[in-house]
Amino acid sequence: MNSKYPVYIISKGRWESRLTSKALEEIRFPYHIVIEPQEYDNYASVIDPEKILILPFSNLGQGSISARNWVWEYSIKQGAERHWILDDNISGFKRFYRNARIPMKTGAGFRAIEDFSDRYENVALAGMQYNLFGVTDVTNCISKPFLINTRIYSCILIKNDIPYRWRDQYNEDTDLSLRVLKDGWCTILFYAFLACKKTTMKMKGGNTDELYQGDGRLKMALSLRNQHPDVVKITRKWGRWQHQVDYRPFKKNRLIKRDDIEIPSEPNEYGMKLIRTD
């Protein structure tokens, strides 16, 4: 089962590892990988050139922001209502079911997220939880397949006509999530489907080489706090600086059901029921 919306991987300096590309190839899932022109030969030696999109710029020193915005506009030109944008350090995808993490063998998880999100008018962002979540999140996963109105990271389904674009250099996922939530949109983080993302700064390439070296962690936290001082504070955990976001103000954001969608009375084929908000 394939997605109905286009899937893009943004990548730099990772043609050798190419974790996300390998993961999608393994489940025979269509995608495009978006790269800078100077790296085309490297990527084309290991990935089908028909799957490669070349950016019209290189080495801007802005992290992935310009590439993300280029992908957004490109997907609109292709006529898509939403698009997926994936980091390039995801080694696989899993279905979380009855306290078990089951490797996904098809793209059904992507399609489930698309179908579920499309049943509401105001889902700006949706995506998969990380496979490396903690005990508290395991409890949440067992009791419900998704969480509404929180951050969406790394494996993101974006509604194309929302009035935003990526900005700044650091914590762009969190910043975009907060901006849509502050304007009353909803986000859906799916616990039922998991992305096996490698920890930030553990792989060469990507933003690791450009942004995260030295005091990059502190710069990241300060940047987000400066953008959203009302809900962000800086803490130090696990021997490094971290940002901490308070998502409680967004609990009031309610999903709005589309009038042309019928809500099933029983769980669908993915084991998820729709939320009634009326």
Backbone torsions as a table, in degrees:
resi	resn	phi	psi	omega
1	MET	NA	127.6	-178.9
2	ASN	-103.5	167.0	177.0
3	SER	-79.1	158.3	175.1
4	LYS	-95.0	-9.3	178.0
5	TYR	-113.8	149.3	-176.2
6	PRO	-66.2	148.4	-178.1
7	VAL	-117.2	126.9	-178.4
8	TYR	-125.9	134.2	171.4
9	ILE	-106.3	126.3	173.1
10	ILE	-95.4	130.4	-172.1
11	SER	-144.0	147.0	174.4
12	LYS	-151.5	126.8	175.3
13	GLY	68.6	19.3	-175.9
14	ARG	-130.5	36.4	177.6
15	TRP	-67.8	-26.6	179.7
16	GLU	-76.3	-44.6	179.9
17	SER	-80.1	-51.3	178.3
18	ARG	34.3	52.7	-172.7
19	LEU	-59.4	-48.1	-176.9
20	THR	-65.6	-41.2	177.3
21	SER	-59.0	-46.1	178.9
22	LYS	-61.8	-41.4	-179.0
23	ALA	-63.0	-40.6	179.2
24	LEU	-74.0	-35.2	175.9
25	GLU	-62.0	-38.6	-177.5
26	GLU	-62.7	-35.1	179.6
27	ILE	-98.5	10.9	176.3
28	ARG	56.2	50.1	-174.8
29	PHE	-109.4	127.0	-176.2
30	PRO	-69.9	144.2	-179.0
31	TYR	-162.2	169.1	166.9
32	HIS	-125.2	144.0	174.8
33	ILE	-109.5	133.5	-171.7
34	VAL	-109.3	121.3	-171.8
35	ILE	-135.4	167.9	175.9
36	GLU	-86.2	151.4	-170.9
37	PRO	-60.0	-34.3	-176.4
38	GLN	-69.0	-13.2	-178.6
39	GLU	-106.1	8.0	-175.1
40	TYR	-58.4	-48.2	-176.5
41	ASP	-59.6	-39.3	179.6
42	ASN	-63.9	-47.8	-178.8
43	TYR	-70.3	-38.4	-178.4
44	ALA	-67.6	-17.9	178.1
45	SER	-77.7	-13.7	-177.2
46	VAL	-129.0	-8.7	-179.5
47	ILE	-130.9	141.7	177.5
48	ASP	-53.5	120.8	-178.4
49	PRO	-55.3	-26.9	178.8
50	GLU	-66.8	-16.6	179.7
51	LYS	-94.9	0.8	-174.7
52	ILE	-101.8	130.2	171.5
53	LEU	-112.6	133.1	-175.3
54	ILE	-104.0	126.2	178.4
55	LEU	-70.7	150.7	179.5
56	PRO	-87.1	22.0	180.0
57	PHE	-154.8	170.0	179.2
58	SER	-157.3	151.4	172.4
59	ASN	49.2	50.1	179.4
60	LEU	-80.1	-15.4	-179.5
61	GLY	73.4	20.8	-177.7
62	GLN	-111.9	20.9	-175.9
63	GLY	66.5	-139.5	-175.4
64	SER	-98.2	3.4	-171.4
65	ILE	-58.4	-51.6	-178.0
66	SER	-61.9	-40.0	178.7
67	ALA	-65.2	-40.7	179.2
68	ARG	-62.7	-44.0	179.9
69	ASN	-68.9	-34.5	175.7
70	TRP	-62.7	-43.7	178.5
71	VAL	-60.9	-43.0	180.0
72	TRP	-57.4	-49.5	-179.4
73	GLU	-67.7	-37.9	179.0
74	TYR	-61.5	-43.4	-178.7
75	SER	-66.2	-35.2	176.0
76	ILE	-63.1	-42.9	178.8
77	LYS	-63.2	-26.5	177.5
78	GLN	-80.4	-2.9	177.4
79	GLY	87.2	13.9	-177.0
80	ALA	-82.5	142.9	176.6
81	GLU	-84.8	-26.0	175.9
82	ARG	-141.5	165.7	171.2
83	HIS	-147.4	152.3	173.8
84	TRP	-93.6	137.3	171.1
85	ILE	-128.9	123.3	-173.4
86	LEU	-118.8	140.2	169.5
87	ASP	-67.4	163.1	-175.2
88	ASP	-97.1	15.3	-179.5
89	ASN	-123.7	41.8	177.4
90	ILE	-107.4	118.7	-172.7
91	SER	-89.9	-7.6	179.2
92	GLY	173.1	179.1	-178.2
93	PHE	-136.4	143.9	-175.8
94	LYS	-134.4	155.7	172.7
95	ARG	-102.0	123.3	177.1
96	PHE	-93.5	115.6	-174.4
97	TYR	-146.9	122.1	179.3
98	ARG	52.6	47.8	176.3
99	ASN	65.9	20.2	177.7
100	ALA	-121.6	139.8	175.2
101	ARG	-98.3	107.6	-172.9
102	ILE	-105.9	120.3	179.0
103	PRO	-55.8	133.5	178.0
104	MET	-81.3	132.5	-179.2
105	LYS	-104.3	-5.7	177.3
106	THR	-139.1	-179.3	177.7
107	GLY	-90.9	19.1	-176.3
108	ALA	-58.6	-34.0	179.4
109	GLY	-62.3	-41.2	177.1
110	PHE	-62.6	-44.5	-178.7
111	ARG	-66.2	-36.3	178.3
112	ALA	-62.5	-43.8	179.1
113	ILE	-63.9	-40.9	177.7
114	GLU	-61.9	-50.8	-177.7
115	ASP	-60.5	-42.8	-178.8
116	PHE	-66.3	-45.5	-178.6
117	SER	-63.9	-37.1	-177.0
118	ASP	-70.6	-9.4	179.3
119	ARG	-82.5	-0.8	179.5
120	TYR	-127.9	149.9	-177.3
121	GLU	-77.1	-26.2	-165.0
122	ASN	-122.7	31.4	173.5
123	VAL	-89.5	104.1	-178.5
124	ALA	-79.5	-42.1	-177.3
125	LEU	-135.5	144.0	172.4
126	ALA	-144.3	161.2	-179.8
127	GLY	179.5	-177.4	-176.7
128	MET	-98.6	142.8	171.0
129	GLN	-67.4	156.3	174.5
130	TYR	-71.6	148.1	175.2
131	ASN	-66.0	-28.5	-177.4
132	LEU	-92.7	61.0	176.9
133	PHE	-96.3	167.3	-174.9
134	GLY	-91.8	-174.6	-176.4
135	VAL	-61.3	-42.7	180.0
136	THR	-60.1	-42.0	179.6
137	ASP	-68.3	-32.1	176.4
138	VAL	-61.6	-41.8	177.2
139	THR	-60.7	-42.5	177.4
140	ASN	-62.6	-42.3	-178.7
141	CYS	-61.0	-39.4	-178.2
142	ILE	-67.7	-35.4	-174.5
143	SER	-88.8	-22.3	-178.1
144	LYS	-156.4	149.5	-175.9
145	PRO	-85.5	-6.0	-179.2
146	PHE	-157.9	164.8	176.7
147	LEU	-126.2	134.8	-177.6
148	ILE	-98.1	141.6	169.9
149	ASN	66.0	59.9	173.2
150	THR	-142.4	-172.1	-177.7
151	ARG	-74.3	150.0	175.3
152	ILE	-122.6	122.8	-173.4
153	TYR	-121.2	143.6	155.9
154	SER	67.9	-34.4	178.6
155	CYS	-132.7	88.7	-163.1
156	ILE	-122.0	132.6	171.0
157	LEU	-100.7	117.9	-173.1
158	ILE	-111.6	132.7	172.9
159	LYS	-76.2	120.3	-167.9
160	ASN	-68.9	-27.6	-173.6
161	ASP	-94.2	11.8	174.5
162	ILE	-72.7	148.1	-171.9
163	PRO	-85.4	54.1	-179.3
164	TYR	-138.0	166.3	167.4
165	ARG	-146.7	165.6	177.8
166	TRP	-66.6	149.0	-178.9
167	ARG	-148.7	168.8	178.1
168	ASP	61.9	-160.8	-177.1
169	GLN	-120.3	-29.5	-171.7
170	TYR	-115.4	150.4	172.9
171	ASN	50.9	38.4	-175.7
172	GLU	-63.1	-32.2	178.4
173	ASP	-64.8	-47.2	-179.9
174	THR	-65.1	-42.5	179.6
175	ASP	-60.0	-46.3	-179.9
176	LEU	-64.5	-41.5	177.9
177	SER	-58.9	-45.1	-178.3
178	LEU	-67.4	-38.7	-179.9
179	ARG	-64.3	-42.1	179.7
180	VAL	-69.4	-37.9	179.7
181	LEU	-66.1	-39.7	179.4
182	LYS	-64.2	-26.4	179.2
183	ASP	-93.3	9.4	173.4
184	GLY	93.4	-0.4	175.4
185	TRP	-72.9	169.4	177.0
186	CYS	-115.7	153.1	170.6
187	THR	-123.8	153.2	177.9
188	ILE	-130.8	116.9	175.3
189	LEU	-100.6	116.9	-174.6
190	PHE	-88.6	120.8	171.4
191	TYR	-82.7	-21.8	-177.5
192	ALA	-69.2	-21.4	-179.7
193	PHE	-131.6	133.9	-170.4
194	LEU	-123.0	142.4	174.7
195	ALA	-106.1	127.8	-178.2
196	CYS	-88.7	76.0	-176.3
197	LYS	-88.8	137.8	175.7
198	LYS	-71.8	149.8	-179.6
199	THR	-63.9	140.5	178.4
200	THR	-54.4	138.0	177.6
201	MET	76.1	7.8	179.7
202	LYS	-93.2	-8.1	-179.1
203	MET	-127.1	147.4	173.7
204	LYS	-70.6	156.7	178.1
205	GLY	88.0	-173.0	-179.9
206	GLY	59.7	-144.2	179.0
207	ASN	-77.9	-12.3	-177.7
208	THR	-57.3	-44.1	-177.1
209	ASP	-77.0	-30.5	-172.3
210	GLU	-93.0	-36.8	-167.0
211	LEU	-123.5	-27.9	-165.6
212	TYR	-96.7	-0.1	-178.1
213	GLN	-76.6	160.3	177.6
214	GLY	65.4	-123.6	-179.8
215	ASP	-93.5	30.5	-178.7
216	GLY	-57.8	-37.6	-179.7
217	ARG	-61.2	-44.1	179.6
218	LEU	-67.9	-40.6	177.4
219	LYS	-60.3	-40.0	177.8
220	MET	-59.9	-49.0	-177.4
221	ALA	-64.5	-43.8	-179.7
222	LEU	-63.7	-39.8	-179.7
223	SER	-59.9	-46.9	-178.4
224	LEU	-68.5	-38.2	178.0
225	ARG	-64.3	-38.7	178.6
226	ASN	-66.0	-33.0	178.8
227	GLN	-76.0	-36.1	-174.1
228	HIS	-136.3	63.7	-176.9
229	PRO	-64.9	-18.0	-178.7
230	ASP	-74.1	-23.5	-176.6
231	VAL	-129.6	-0.1	-175.9
232	VAL	-119.5	134.8	170.2
233	LYS	-132.5	161.9	-177.9
234	ILE	-103.2	132.5	177.2
235	THR	-131.1	169.1	176.2
236	ARG	-120.9	116.3	-178.4
237	LYS	-132.6	146.8	176.3
238	TRP	53.0	34.2	176.3
239	GLY	75.3	18.1	179.8
240	ARG	-149.8	160.7	179.3
241	TRP	-73.8	141.4	-179.6
242	GLN	-139.3	152.5	168.0
243	HIS	-94.5	149.3	177.7
244	GLN	-128.8	123.1	-174.2
245	VAL	-109.7	136.3	175.3
246	ASP	-97.6	106.9	-178.4
247	TYR	-92.9	2.8	-177.8
248	ARG	-60.8	-34.9	179.6
249	PRO	-60.8	-15.8	-174.7
250	PHE	-99.1	6.4	178.1
251	LYS	-62.7	-25.2	-178.1
252	LYS	-74.4	-16.7	177.9
253	ASN	-65.4	121.2	-176.2
254	ARG	-111.7	141.1	175.2
255	LEU	-66.5	139.0	179.0
256	ILE	-111.9	114.5	-177.4
257	LYS	-71.8	137.7	173.9
258	ARG	-69.8	139.7	-177.7
259	ASP	-68.4	-25.1	-176.3
260	ASP	-92.0	10.2	179.8
261	ILE	-113.0	130.1	178.0
262	GLU	-90.9	128.3	-179.7
263	ILE	-85.0	121.5	179.4
264	PRO	-72.6	147.9	179.9
265	SER	-82.0	-18.3	179.7
266	GLU	-116.5	158.0	176.7
267	PRO	-56.1	144.2	179.3
268	ASN	-78.8	-170.9	-175.0
269	GLU	-66.1	-14.8	178.2
270	TYR	-94.4	1.3	-179.7
271	GLY	80.3	19.5	-177.6
272	MET	-121.5	133.1	173.6
273	LYS	-97.5	151.8	175.5
274	LEU	-73.8	156.1	176.9
275	ILE	-93.6	128.7	172.2
276	ARG	-84.9	130.0	-179.1
277	THR	-114.9	3.8	179.4
278	ASP	-101.3	NA	NA
